[in-house]
Amino acid sequence: MLSSSPATGPERFFSTIKRGSLTCCGFVKTLTLAGLMFMGVGLVALGEEEKPKFTIKQIMNKAMKGGLCTKVASDKASDAEKQELILLFTALVANTPPKGDAADWKEKTTTLLACAKSGDGAKLKKAANCAACHMLYKGK
């Protein structure tokens, strides 16, 4: 039996559908549209690249000029320092060089990161050749 008081909550929603003011087809279209909007927002978010955590200048000052890379290569670094170097070199891979071929940059910096992760000091020292990279990629 129907009561004279207005429906609230789910009863109100379903009674609206039953009366035909919000048809089932319209309801499906609305849900589909909402889903597509959320997917679009997700795709836009995926398309945006995250900025690297550190700039090239910050990485060079800390890892190279600051001596962290040399310390890790000579096996005198703590575990925390090794992890810091890996973090810095991970950001270096994500950066774009001021000049030169970006694909070649990615290859060289990825090799540098792999050497830092491997713990092989000789390989790291060889990969961390400042002059070779500066000639190819450094701006002014």
N, C-alpha and C positions, 0 to 999 in steps of 0.2 A: 504494500500500500504506500502511496506517495504521501510524504508529509508536506505541510504547507511552508515549512522553513526552507530557505535557499540552501542548495547543496554547497558544501565546502570541500576543499582538498581534492582527492582523487575522484570523488563522486562528481564534482563539478566538471572536471576535465572530461570524464567519460560521458557525462550527460550532454556535454557540448558536442561531442562527436556523434552521439546518437541522434541529436536533433538535426544534424546536417549542416550547422553553421561552420563547422570545421570538418570537412570531409576526410575520409580515410586517405584518399588520393592526395589531397592537399597537405595532409599531415606527413605523408611519405616524402613529398616534394620538399617540404620544409626541412625535414631531417636530412635529406640528401644534400640540400643546399648548405646547411650548417656543417655537415661533414666535409664537403668540398672546401668550404672556407677554412676550416681547421687544417686540412691537408695543404692548402695553399700557403698558410702561415708557416707550417712546418717546412715546406720546400724552400721558402724564402730564407728561413733560418739556416737550413742546410747549405744554401748557396753562398751565404756570407762566410768568408774566411775569417778565422780568428786571428787577431794580431798576435805576433810573437810576444812572449813574455818579456824579452829583453831586446834592445836594439843591438845592431852590430857593434856600435861604439862601446856600449856597456859590456858586451861579451868580450871584446878585445881588451878593454881595460882590466877586467877581472881575470879572465882566463890566460891571456897571453902576456900583457904588460905586467899584470899583477903576479905572474909567476905560478899560477895554479896549475897550468898544463905541464910545466917543467917539473913541478913537485910531484904530480901524479905519474908522469913518465919515469921519474927516477925512483919511484916506489917509496917515497917519503911522505905521502899524503895519508890522512886518516880516511876512514870509510865515508864520513860526512863530506870531506873535501872531494872525494872521487864522485860521489853522487851530485855534488854541486857542479862539477865540471860536466857531467853527463847532462844535467839540466841546462846548463849554458849552451852546450853544443847542440842540444835538441832545439833550442830557440834559434841557434845559428842556421840550422837546416831550414827552419820555417821562414827566415828572413829572405828578402830579395836583394841581390847585389846592386850597388849603385851603378855599375857598368858591367859589361861582359855578358856571356851566355848564361841564362838562368838555369838551363838544364845541366850544364857543366858544373855550375855552382852547387846545385843540389847533389850531384854525384860526389864532388870533392868533400862537401860538408857532411854528407852521409857516411863517407869513408872515415872522416875524422871522428865522428860520433861512434862508429863501430869500433874503432881502435881504442877509444876511451872506455867503452863498455867491456872490451875484451881483457883489459888489464895488461896488455903487452906493451911495456914501456918503449921498446925499440920501434915498434910499428907506430905508436902514437907520436914519438919524436919525429919520425920520418914524415908522417902525414901532416904534422903541424909546421909546415914550411911557410913561414910568414911571407918571405919575398916572392915566392911563386904565386901566391894568392893575390898579393897586393898589386902585382903587375897586371893581372887579369881583371880584377874586380873592384879595386879601391877607387873611389871617386877622386876628387881633387888631391 
